[in-house]
Amino acid sequence: MSGFPGSPKLIKGGVVLIDPGSGAVRRIIALQYNPDTITRSLQVQGIGADSGDRSEALRLKGPPVETIKLDAEIDAAEQLEIADGLATQVGLHPQLAALELIVYPSSAQLQSANSLARAGTLEIAPAEAALMLFIWSKQRIVPVRLTEFSITEEAFDAALNPIRAKLSLGLRVLSVNDIGFDHKGGSLFISYLQNKERLAQKFAGGAFAALGISGI
């Protein structure tokens, strides 16, 4: 980071895990380095010509299925340079574990389910995970589900603790079609959509002349 006093403070992207019931924040995970690129794809949820009704061709069944993919890097070099106690003992294990636990039920939940099964409970509800928010500036705060997660550990210390790694994350945006309007994530999705609408209103648009068309 530059020592120039006028250097802007770098805003980091990351994820926040919140309790789906109370909305309390469970954990904030900021990316150490912002990825250079983020790939987003939107699968349109239209009725289309397959319905056989031409009047349905322009209708939308709901929000598009939006997916986000990004690659991020984490590195313990700076912490090792200043002999940070945690980094010298276990390297990047804490950061990796915090991310990996997003897709694990807790050990307490697994043990509880096992106890219920041993007691003869016929139906055991699957464990509910924390609600995950992907945050990429104030303009993009969106509820997501982690769908893909891979880790490439690239360097290790003498005790074989990872000290440099690359992460590949695949996220699916959770819309009201997925979790409903009453869920905490549903209200966050509506806020995300409303912000898109406000930003779109700021776009001035163009004119037919720019497209080489006149007389309309």
Accessible surface in RSA format (square Angstrom, percent):
REM  Atomic radii and reference values for relative SASA: ProtOr
REM  Chains: A
REM  Algorithm: Lee & Richards
REM  Probe-radius: 1.40
REM  Slices: 20
REM RES _ NUM      All-atoms   Total-Side   Main-Chain    Non-polar    All polar
REM                ABS   REL    ABS   REL    ABS   REL    ABS   REL    ABS   REL
RES MET A   1   213.85 110.7 124.92  82.7  88.93 211.7 100.10  85.1 113.74 150.7
RES SER A   2    73.09  61.8  45.22  60.3  27.87  64.2  42.14  89.7  30.95  43.4
RES GLY A   3    78.10  96.3   0.00   N/A  78.10  96.3  43.64 119.8  34.46  77.2
RES PHE A   4   139.12  69.6 126.47  78.3  12.64  32.9 131.53  79.7   7.58  21.7
RES PRO A   5   129.74  94.6  90.50  82.5  39.24 142.6 102.27  84.4  27.47 170.7
RES GLY A   6    51.83  63.9   0.00   N/A  51.83  63.9  28.44  78.0  23.39  52.4
RES SER A   7    40.12  33.9  18.10  24.2  22.01  50.7  16.47  35.1  23.65  33.1
RES PRO A   8   125.26  91.3 101.08  92.1  24.19  87.9 111.49  92.0  13.78  85.6
RES LYS A   9   179.31  87.5 154.33  94.7  24.98  59.5 103.98  93.6  75.33  80.2
RES LEU A  10   109.16  60.8  94.53  67.6  14.62  36.8  98.94  69.5  10.21  27.5
RES ILE A  11   118.22  67.3 107.13  79.8  11.10  26.7 108.19  77.9  10.03  27.2
RES LYS A  12    98.22  47.9  77.60  47.6  20.63  49.1  37.26  33.5  60.97  64.9
RES GLY A  13     3.55   4.4   0.00   N/A   3.55   4.4   1.65   4.5   1.90   4.3
RES GLY A  14     7.09   8.7   0.00   N/A   7.09   8.7   5.64  15.5   1.44   3.2
RES VAL A  15     5.81   3.8   5.08   4.6   0.73   1.8   5.08   4.4   0.73   2.0
RES VAL A  16    16.79  11.0  16.79  15.2   0.00   0.0  16.79  14.6   0.00   0.0
RES LEU A  17    16.68   9.3  16.68  11.9   0.00   0.0  16.68  11.7   0.00   0.0
RES ILE A  18     7.51   4.3   7.51   5.6   0.00   0.0   7.51   5.4   0.00   0.0
RES ASP A  19    37.06  26.0  37.06  36.9   0.00   0.0   2.71   6.4  34.35  34.3
RES PRO A  20    20.79  15.2  12.08  11.0   8.71  31.7  12.29  10.1   8.50  52.8
RES GLY A  21    70.76  87.3   0.00   N/A  70.76  87.3  39.81 109.3  30.94  69.3
RES SER A  22    90.87  76.8  47.34  63.2  43.53 100.3  53.19 113.3  37.68  52.8
RES GLY A  23    21.54  26.6   0.00   N/A  21.54  26.6   5.12  14.1  16.42  36.8
RES ALA A  24    57.87  53.2  46.90  72.4  10.97  24.9  57.73  81.3   0.14   0.4
RES VAL A  25    90.79  59.7  60.98  55.2  29.81  71.8  60.98  53.0  29.81  80.9
RES ARG A  26   132.45  55.6  96.52  49.2  35.93  85.5  45.49  62.2  86.96  52.7
RES ARG A  27   105.67  44.4  98.82  50.4   6.85  16.3  21.04  28.8  84.63  51.3
RES ILE A  28   122.05  69.5  95.39  71.1  26.66  64.2  95.39  68.7  26.66  72.3
RES ILE A  29    23.01  13.1  19.81  14.8   3.20   7.7  22.74  16.4   0.27   0.7
RES ALA A  30    63.98  58.8  39.75  61.3  24.22  55.1  40.98  57.7  22.99  60.9
RES LEU A  31     9.91   5.5   8.37   6.0   1.55   3.9   9.91   7.0   0.00   0.0
RES GLN A  32    40.62  22.7  30.44  22.2  10.19  24.3  28.30  60.2  12.33   9.3
RES TYR A  33    89.86  42.0  87.28  49.7   2.58   6.7  76.15  57.2  13.72  16.9
RES ASN A  34    43.25  29.8  25.24  24.4  18.00  43.4  13.72  33.0  29.52  28.5
RES PRO A  35    15.85  11.6   0.92   0.8  14.93  54.3   7.40   6.1   8.45  52.5
RES ASP A  36   150.44 105.4 111.22 110.7  39.22  92.7  35.39  83.3 115.05 114.7
RES THR A  37   102.77  73.1  93.79  95.1   8.98  21.4  69.19  92.9  33.58  50.8
RES ILE A  38    41.34  23.5  11.26   8.4  30.08  72.5  11.53   8.3  29.80  80.9
RES THR A  39    86.32  61.4  81.42  82.5   4.90  11.7  54.11  72.7  32.21  48.7
RES ARG A  40    85.34  35.8  57.31  29.2  28.03  66.7   7.26   9.9  78.07  47.3
RES SER A  41    61.37  51.9  55.83  74.5   5.54  12.8  45.78  97.5  15.59  21.8
RES LEU A  42    89.76  50.0  62.46  44.7  27.30  68.6  63.05  44.3  26.71  71.9
RES GLN A  43   117.26  65.6 110.66  80.9   6.59  15.7  37.09  79.0  80.16  60.8
RES VAL A  44   105.06  69.1  85.76  77.6  19.30  46.5  85.85  74.6  19.21  52.1
RES GLN A  45    40.35  22.6  37.75  27.6   2.60   6.2   5.39  11.5  34.96  26.5
RES GLY A  46    29.87  36.8   0.00   N/A  29.87  36.8  12.86  35.3  17.01  38.1
RES ILE A  47    57.42  32.7  40.22  30.0  17.21  41.5  42.51  30.6  14.91  40.5
RES GLY A  48    28.31  34.9   0.00   N/A  28.31  34.9  27.93  76.7   0.37   0.8
RES ALA A  49    91.66  84.3  66.11 102.0  25.55  58.1  71.75 101.0  19.91  52.7
RES ASP A  50   148.67 104.1 113.42 112.9  35.25  83.4  38.90  91.5 109.77 109.5
RES SER A  51    59.03  49.9  18.46  24.6  40.57  93.4  30.35  64.6  28.68  40.2
RES GLY A  52    70.40  86.8   0.00   N/A  70.40  86.8  38.22 104.9  32.18  72.1
RES ASP A  53    68.04  47.7  62.15  61.9   5.89  13.9  23.10  54.4  44.94  44.8
RES ARG A  54   229.69  96.4 209.34 106.7  20.35  48.5  85.30 116.6 144.39  87.5
RES SER A  55    76.96  65.0  49.95  66.7  27.00  62.2  53.43 113.8  23.53  33.0
RES GLU A  56    39.76  22.8  39.76  30.1   0.00   0.0  10.04  19.4  29.72  24.3
RES ALA A  57    54.84  50.4  36.29  56.0  18.55  42.2  36.30  51.1  18.54  49.1
RES LEU A  58   170.96  95.2 145.97 104.4  24.99  62.8 151.22 106.2  19.75  53.1
RES ARG A  59   135.38  56.8 129.31  65.9   6.07  14.5  33.22  45.4 102.17  61.9
RES LEU A  60   127.25  70.9  96.32  68.9  30.93  77.8  96.32  67.6  30.93  83.2
RES LYS A  61   137.14  66.9 101.33  62.2  35.81  85.3  57.89  52.1  79.25  84.4
RES GLY A  62    19.53  24.1   0.00   N/A  19.53  24.1  16.34  44.8   3.19   7.2
RES PRO A  63    30.60  22.3  19.89  18.1  10.71  38.9  26.57  21.9   4.03  25.0
RES PRO A  64    54.14  39.5  45.96  41.9   8.18  29.7  45.98  38.0   8.16  50.7
RES VAL A  65    34.42  22.7  29.32  26.5   5.10  12.3  32.98  28.7   1.44   3.9
RES GLU A  66     6.98   4.0   6.70   5.1   0.28   0.7   1.90   3.7   5.08   4.1
RES THR A  67    44.58  31.7  44.01  44.6   0.58   1.4  35.85  48.2   8.73  13.2
RES ILE A  68     0.04   0.0   0.01   0.0   0.02   0.1   0.01   0.0   0.02   0.1
RES LYS A  69   105.47  51.5 103.77  63.7   1.71   4.1  57.65  51.9  47.82  50.9
RES LEU A  70     7.20   4.0   0.33   0.2   6.87  17.3   5.92   4.2   1.28   3.4
RES ASP A  71    94.49  66.2  85.89  85.5   8.60  20.3  31.93  75.2  62.56  62.4
RES ALA A  72     2.50   2.3   0.42   0.6   2.08   4.7   2.08   2.9   0.42   1.1
RES GLU A  73    87.60  50.3  85.86  65.0   1.74   4.1  20.44  39.5  67.16  54.8
RES ILE A  74     9.99   5.7   9.96   7.4   0.03   0.1   9.96   7.2   0.03   0.1
RES ASP A  75    33.55  23.5  32.71  32.6   0.84   2.0   4.54  10.7  29.00  28.9
RES ALA A  76     1.29   1.2   1.23   1.9   0.06   0.1   1.29   1.8   0.00   0.0
RES ALA A  77    56.25  51.7  47.80  73.8   8.45  19.2  52.63  74.1   3.62   9.6
RES GLU A  78   108.12  62.1 105.41  79.8   2.71   6.4  38.56  74.6  69.56  56.8
RES GLN A  79    54.48  30.5  54.19  39.6   0.29   0.7  20.91  44.5  33.57  25.5
RES LEU A  80    56.39  31.4  40.56  29.0  15.83  39.8  40.78  28.6  15.61  42.0
RES GLU A  81   149.36  85.8 113.12  85.6  36.24  86.3  47.00  90.9 102.36  83.6
RES ILE A  82   135.06  76.9 107.50  80.1  27.56  66.4 115.57  83.2  19.49  52.9
RES ALA A  83    73.35  67.4  55.30  85.3  18.05  41.1  55.77  78.5  17.58  46.6
RES ASP A  84    51.81  36.3  44.73  44.5   7.08  16.7   7.41  17.4  44.40  44.3
RES GLY A  85    39.95  49.3   0.00   N/A  39.95  49.3  29.95  82.2  10.00  22.4
RES LEU A  86   105.67  58.9  97.45  69.7   8.23  20.7  99.88  70.1   5.79  15.6
RES ALA A  87     6.24   5.7   4.72   7.3   1.52   3.5   5.90   8.3   0.35   0.9
RES THR A  88    66.70  47.4  44.30  44.9  22.40  53.4  36.74  49.3  29.96  45.3
RES GLN A  89   127.55  71.3 107.06  78.2  20.49  48.8  35.82  76.2  91.73  69.6
RES VAL A  90    49.76  32.7  49.76  45.0   0.00   0.0  49.76  43.2   0.00   0.0
RES GLY A  91     2.81   3.5   0.00   N/A   2.81   3.5   0.00   0.0   2.81   6.3
RES LEU A  92     0.44   0.2   0.44   0.3   0.00   0.0   0.44   0.3   0.00   0.0
RES HIS A  93    83.92  45.9  82.72  57.5   1.20   3.1  55.05  56.7  28.87  33.6
RES PRO A  94    49.53  36.1  35.45  32.3  14.09  51.2  44.10  36.4   5.43  33.8
RES GLN A  95    74.33  41.6  68.07  49.7   6.25  14.9  44.77  95.3  29.55  22.4
RES LEU A  96     3.24   1.8   3.24   2.3   0.00   0.0   3.24   2.3   0.00   0.0
RES ALA A  97    46.84  43.1  42.95  66.3   3.89   8.8  46.43  65.4   0.41   1.1
RES ALA A  98    18.24  16.8  16.27  25.1   1.98   4.5  17.82  25.1   0.42   1.1
RES LEU A  99     8.57   4.8   8.55   6.1   0.01   0.0   8.55   6.0   0.01   0.0
RES GLU A 100    57.71  33.1  57.67  43.6   0.04   0.1  11.64  22.5  46.08  37.6
RES LEU A 101   102.51  57.1  92.00  65.8  10.50  26.4  92.26  64.8  10.25  27.6
RES ILE A 102    25.25  14.4  11.20   8.3  14.04  33.8  16.00  11.5   9.25  25.1
RES VAL A 103    81.06  53.3  49.30  44.6  31.76  76.5  57.76  50.2  23.31  63.2
RES TYR A 104   130.47  60.9 114.98  65.4  15.49  40.3  72.80  54.7  57.67  71.1
RES PRO A 105    57.61  42.0  45.92  41.9  11.69  42.5  52.32  43.2   5.29  32.9
RES SER A 106    53.87  45.5  43.58  58.2  10.29  23.7  48.16 102.6   5.70   8.0
RES SER A 107    81.64  69.0  72.61  96.9   9.03  20.8  41.74  88.9  39.90  55.9
RES ALA A 108    67.32  61.9  60.57  93.5   6.75  15.4  63.13  88.9   4.20  11.1
RES GLN A 109    69.46  38.8  60.96  44.6   8.50  20.2  29.21  62.2  40.25  30.5
RES LEU A 110   101.20  56.4  95.28  68.2   5.92  14.9  96.10  67.5   5.10  13.7
RES GLN A 111   122.33  68.4 118.85  86.9   3.48   8.3  42.72  90.9  79.61  60.4
RES SER A 112    58.79  49.7  51.52  68.8   7.27  16.7  30.43  64.8  28.36  39.7
RES ALA A 113    34.79  32.0  32.03  49.4   2.77   6.3  33.41  47.1   1.38   3.7
RES ASN A 114    77.78  53.6  71.81  69.4   5.96  14.4  21.24  51.1  56.54  54.7
RES SER A 115    66.40  56.1  59.55  79.5   6.85  15.8  33.30  70.9  33.11  46.4
RES LEU A 116    78.60  43.8  78.48  56.1   0.13   0.3  78.60  55.2   0.00   0.0
RES ALA A 117    56.99  52.4  38.73  59.8  18.25  41.5  40.38  56.9  16.61  44.0
RES ARG A 118   198.11  83.2 158.54  80.8  39.57  94.2  58.88  80.5 139.23  84.4
RES ALA A 119    86.01  79.1  42.29  65.3  43.71  99.4  55.36  78.0  30.64  81.2
RES GLY A 120    49.63  61.2   0.00   N/A  49.63  61.2  34.44  94.5  15.19  34.0
RES THR A 121    56.67  40.3  36.32  36.8  20.35  48.5  33.56  45.1  23.11  34.9
RES LEU A 122   182.63 101.7 144.63 103.5  38.00  95.5 147.06 103.3  35.58  95.7
RES GLU A 123   154.39  88.6 134.61 101.8  19.77  47.1  50.67  98.0 103.71  84.7
RES ILE A 124    58.87  33.5  34.75  25.9  24.12  58.1  36.68  26.4  22.19  60.2
RES ALA A 125    83.90  77.1  62.39  96.3  21.51  48.9  65.27  91.9  18.63  49.4
RES PRO A 126   126.20  92.0 101.08  92.1  25.12  91.3 112.34  92.8  13.86  86.2
RES ALA A 127    54.09  49.7  15.27  23.6  38.82  88.3  24.69  34.8  29.40  77.9
RES GLU A 128   112.15  64.4  95.98  72.6  16.17  38.5  45.54  88.1  66.61  54.4
RES ALA A 129    65.73  60.4  46.13  71.2  19.60  44.6  55.31  77.9  10.42  27.6
RES ALA A 130    25.38  23.3   8.34  12.9  17.04  38.8   8.34  11.8  17.04  45.1
RES LEU A 131     9.93   5.5   5.43   3.9   4.50  11.3   9.93   7.0   0.00   0.0
RES MET A 132     6.75   3.5   5.77   3.8   0.98   2.3   5.53   4.7   1.22   1.6
RES LEU A 133    13.45   7.5  13.45   9.6   0.00   0.0  13.45   9.4   0.00   0.0
RES PHE A 134     3.22   1.6   3.22   2.0   0.00   0.0   3.22   2.0   0.00   0.0
RES ILE A 135    46.95  26.7  46.95  35.0   0.00   0.0  46.95  33.8   0.00   0.0
RES TRP A 136    62.27  25.0  60.78  29.4   1.49   3.5  35.26  18.8  27.01  43.8
RES SER A 137    52.69  44.5  43.17  57.6   9.52  21.9  41.91  89.3  10.77  15.1
RES LYS A 138   187.96  91.7 167.16 102.6  20.80  49.5 111.25 100.1  76.71  81.7
RES GLN A 139    95.32  53.3  87.16  63.7   8.16  19.4  36.93  78.6  58.38  44.3
RES ARG A 140    61.02  25.6  61.02  31.1   0.00   0.0   3.84   5.3  57.18  34.7
RES ILE A 141    66.03  37.6  59.54  44.4   6.49  15.6  59.54  42.9   6.49  17.6
RES VAL A 142     0.07   0.0   0.07   0.1   0.00   0.0   0.07   0.1   0.00   0.0
RES PRO A 143     0.00   0.0   0.00   0.0   0.00   0.0   0.00   0.0   0.00   0.0
RES VAL A 144     1.94   1.3   0.00   0.0   1.94   4.7   0.00   0.0   1.94   5.3
RES ARG A 145   119.54  50.2 116.11  59.2   3.44   8.2  54.20  74.1  65.34  39.6
RES LEU A 146    21.16  11.8   3.86   2.8  17.30  43.5   3.86   2.7  17.30  46.5
RES THR A 147    71.62  50.9  35.01  35.5  36.60  87.2  35.75  48.0  35.86  54.2
RES GLU A 148    94.12  54.0  87.16  65.9   6.96  16.6  39.54  76.5  54.59  44.6
RES PHE A 149    52.12  26.1  15.70   9.7  36.42  94.8  15.78   9.6  36.33 104.0
RES SER A 150    62.16  52.5  56.74  75.7   5.42  12.5  46.95 100.0  15.21  21.3
RES ILE A 151    53.94  30.7  22.70  16.9  31.23  75.3  22.78  16.4  31.16  84.6
RES THR A 152    79.18  56.3  75.66  76.7   3.51   8.4  46.72  62.8  32.45  49.1
RES GLU A 153    72.85  41.8  50.84  38.5  22.01  52.4  12.18  23.6  60.67  49.5
RES GLU A 154    68.61  39.4  38.74  29.3  29.88  71.1  18.74  36.2  49.87  40.7
RES ALA A 155    20.54  18.9  15.38  23.7   5.16  11.7  20.54  28.9   0.00   0.0
RES PHE A 156    95.14  47.6  68.38  42.4  26.76  69.6  68.38  41.5  26.76  76.6
RES ASP A 157    33.57  23.5  21.89  21.8  11.69  27.6  25.88  60.9   7.69   7.7
RES ALA A 158   115.50 106.2  69.15 106.7  46.35 105.4  82.78 116.6  32.73  86.7
RES ALA A 159    76.23  70.1  45.91  70.8  30.33  69.0  56.58  79.7  19.66  52.1
RES LEU A 160   137.28  76.5 125.26  89.6  12.02  30.2 125.35  88.0  11.93  32.1
RES ASN A 161    16.42  11.3  16.42  15.9   0.00   0.0   0.00   0.0  16.42  15.9
RES PRO A 162     1.50   1.1   1.50   1.4   0.00   0.0   1.50   1.2   0.00   0.0
RES ILE A 163    34.79  19.8  34.42  25.6   0.37   0.9  34.42  24.8   0.37   1.0
RES ARG A 164   100.85  42.3 100.85  51.4   0.00   0.0  25.54  34.9  75.31  45.6
RES ALA A 165     0.10   0.1   0.00   0.0   0.10   0.2   0.00   0.0   0.10   0.3
RES LYS A 166    95.06  46.4  93.02  57.1   2.04   4.9  39.70  35.7  55.36  59.0
RES LEU A 167     1.77   1.0   0.38   0.3   1.40   3.5   1.20   0.8   0.57   1.5
RES SER A 168    46.68  39.4  45.44  60.6   1.23   2.8  15.80  33.7  30.87  43.3
RES LEU A 169     7.64   4.3   5.56   4.0   2.08   5.2   6.42   4.5   1.22   3.3
RES GLY A 170     2.46   3.0   0.00   N/A   2.46   3.0   2.10   5.8   0.36   0.8
RES LEU A 171     1.34   0.7   0.16   0.1   1.18   3.0   0.16   0.1   1.18   3.2
RES ARG A 172    63.28  26.6  63.28  32.3   0.00   0.0   7.66  10.5  55.62  33.7
RES VAL A 173     6.83   4.5   3.16   2.9   3.66   8.8   3.16   2.7   3.66   9.9
RES LEU A 174    17.10   9.5  17.10  12.2   0.00   0.0  17.10  12.0   0.00   0.0
RES SER A 175     8.67   7.3   8.67  11.6   0.00   0.0   2.93   6.2   5.74   8.0
RES VAL A 176    18.12  11.9  10.53   9.5   7.59  18.3  10.60   9.2   7.52  20.4
RES ASN A 177    98.79  68.1  61.70  59.6  37.09  89.3  24.46  58.9  74.33  71.8
RES ASP A 178    59.01  41.3  23.08  23.0  35.94  85.0  10.15  23.9  48.86  48.7
RES ILE A 179    45.68  26.0  23.94  17.8  21.74  52.4  32.50  23.4  13.19  35.8
RES GLY A 180    28.94  35.7   0.00   N/A  28.94  35.7  26.46  72.6   2.47   5.5
RES PHE A 181   141.52  70.8 123.87  76.7  17.64  45.9 124.20  75.3  17.31  49.6
RES ASP A 182   152.82 107.0 117.22 116.7  35.60  84.2  43.52 102.4 109.31 109.0
RES HIS A 183    50.59  27.7  40.20  27.9  10.39  26.6  41.05  42.3   9.54  11.1
RES LYS A 184    89.51  43.7  80.87  49.6   8.64  20.6  33.16  29.8  56.35  60.0
RES GLY A 185     0.00   0.0   0.00   N/A   0.00   0.0   0.00   0.0   0.00   0.0
RES GLY A 186     0.08   0.1   0.00   N/A   0.08   0.1   0.08   0.2   0.00   0.0
RES SER A 187    55.69  47.1  48.58  64.8   7.11  16.4  45.72  97.4   9.96  14.0
RES LEU A 188    35.94  20.0  35.33  25.3   0.61   1.5  35.43  24.9   0.50   1.4
RES PHE A 189    12.05   6.0  12.05   7.5   0.00   0.0  12.05   7.3   0.00   0.0
RES ILE A 190    46.86  26.7  46.86  34.9   0.00   0.0  46.86  33.7   0.00   0.0
RES SER A 191    59.38  50.2  56.36  75.2   3.02   6.9  28.46  60.6  30.92  43.3
RES TYR A 192    11.10   5.2   5.74   3.3   5.36  14.0  10.50   7.9   0.61   0.7
RES LEU A 193    65.91  36.7  65.77  47.0   0.14   0.3  65.91  46.3   0.00   0.0
RES GLN A 194    82.82  46.3  82.14  60.0   0.68   1.6  15.80  33.6  67.02  50.8
RES ASN A 195    23.47  16.2  23.47  22.7   0.00   0.0   8.39  20.2  15.08  14.6
RES LYS A 196    71.11  34.7  65.95  40.5   5.17  12.3  47.35  42.6  23.77  25.3
RES GLU A 197    89.62  51.5  85.84  64.9   3.77   9.0  37.21  72.0  52.41  42.8
RES ARG A 198   129.50  54.4 127.36  64.9   2.15   5.1  61.52  84.1  67.98  41.2
RES LEU A 199    76.23  42.5  68.44  49.0   7.80  19.6  68.68  48.2   7.56  20.3
RES ALA A 200    67.77  62.3  49.58  76.5  18.19  41.4  57.96  81.6   9.81  26.0
RES GLN A 201   151.01  84.4 116.69  85.3  34.33  81.7  47.14 100.3 103.88  78.8
RES LYS A 202   161.62  78.8 126.72  77.8  34.90  83.1  83.08  74.8  78.54  83.7
RES PHE A 203   159.66  79.9 139.02  86.1  20.64  53.7 144.97  87.9  14.69  42.0
RES ALA A 204   107.88  99.2  63.61  98.2  44.27 100.7  74.74 105.3  33.14  87.8
RES GLY A 205    40.87  50.4   0.00   N/A  40.87  50.4  18.25  50.1  22.61  50.6
RES GLY A 206    80.57  99.4   0.00   N/A  80.57  99.4  37.02 101.6  43.55  97.5
RES ALA A 207    65.25  60.0  51.99  80.2  13.26  30.2  60.91  85.8   4.33  11.5
RES PHE A 208   104.75  52.4  99.26  61.5   5.49  14.3  99.44  60.3   5.30  15.2
RES ALA A 209    82.16  75.5  60.33  93.1  21.84  49.7  63.17  89.0  19.00  50.3
RES ALA A 210    88.06  81.0  44.34  68.4  43.72  99.5  57.00  80.3  31.06  82.3
RES LEU A 211   131.38  73.2 101.23  72.4  30.14  75.8 108.69  76.3  22.69  61.0
RES GLY A 212    73.57  90.7   0.00   N/A  73.57  90.7  38.78 106.4  34.78  77.9
RES ILE A 213    69.83  39.7  64.73  48.2   5.11  12.3  67.98  49.0   1.85   5.0
RES SER A 214   104.67  88.5  78.55 104.8  26.13  60.2  47.29 100.7  57.38  80.4
RES GLY A 215    87.37 107.7   0.00   N/A  87.37 107.7  43.99 120.7  43.38  97.2
RES ILE A 216   146.30  83.3  81.88  61.0  64.42 155.3 111.34  80.2  34.96  94.9
END  Absolute sums over single chains surface
CHAIN  1 A    14686.8      11215.3       3471.5       8728.0       5958.8
END  Absolute sums over all chains
TOTAL         14686.8      11215.3       3471.5       8728.0       5958.8
